[in-house]
């Protein structure tokens, strides 16, 4: 309450909000922010489609990225999200940086894509495994379990929000 | 790497993983954990359906809860997720607690539901507004803007994961 009252805003104007038509601020580099989120974030929110009802389903996953930035996940076949992407591989992964205060004031990236299973004998399986385990060393303990599989989602579209006032849309 | 090597696991057994058929540990109280996540979490990952393609879309929202635990959000009509729930109100909200180490070792709750807009003249509009602003005092600055609207998602189903080994499914 006290915090809210300290902030002074003109009537009808959101603090720091820029008009939709304004050119981006000079210090706003969406590509650098997106790369940082892709390369540094360890966990993300996965959105999948419920395999029975099509209801959007949000769940937590550990993430890494392949050389081209595609999100990589290592998931159990006993999990709901795995059953969902097996039925319909369309998904998105939210990568959000955390920090003090309002969560919406920090950068986050939605990575839309379609997951494909990386089978253990695929030519790139070793690279995927190495890259994932380098971000998540403890996952080594179950990466070899029969019900755990690696999946990769080539990036389709990545809307970025760096704060309430700064957003960008990029295609790769 | 060093961390992973320190943990000792039997071959083929995930540390702390319980068999699917085991009875829950005595100190596992899924209802208390779910309430704590619902009552205390300030931001969540919203999964919606892309209004044009049906692709699952994950985005960050500030959340509060109504008296019965239903998630409440305050969103801009300029946002993608708002356009999505206007076209198809089915959604889920992931509420995750954060902490040190592996994100998947901390409790999180997926709240599935269907959002309904709370119009400013609805009988419960004042309560919804009061409850949301009490968790997010700074949102007072734009809660009155014409393009910001409150939505509530009565809970349909809430799968809870308290760690890799502990999960529960509840219906309300």
Interface residues (C-beta under 8 A of the other chain):
Chain A: X1 X3 X4 X7 X9 X12 X14 X15 X17 X20 X42 X43 X44 X45 X46 X47 X48 X49 X50 X54 X55 X56 X57 X58 X59 X60 X61 X62 X78 X80 X90 X91 X92 X93 X94 X96 X98 X102 X103 X104 X108 X110 X112 X136 X137 X138 X139 X140 X141 X142 X145 X156 X159 X161
Chain B: X1 X2 X3 X4 X7 X9 X12 X14 X15 X17 X20 X42 X43 X44 X45 X46 X47 X48 X49 X50 X54 X55 X56 X57 X58 X59 X60 X61 X62 X78 X80 X90 X91 X92 X93 X94 X96 X98 X102 X103 X104 X108 X110 X112 X136 X137 X138 X140 X141 X142 X145 X156 X159 X161
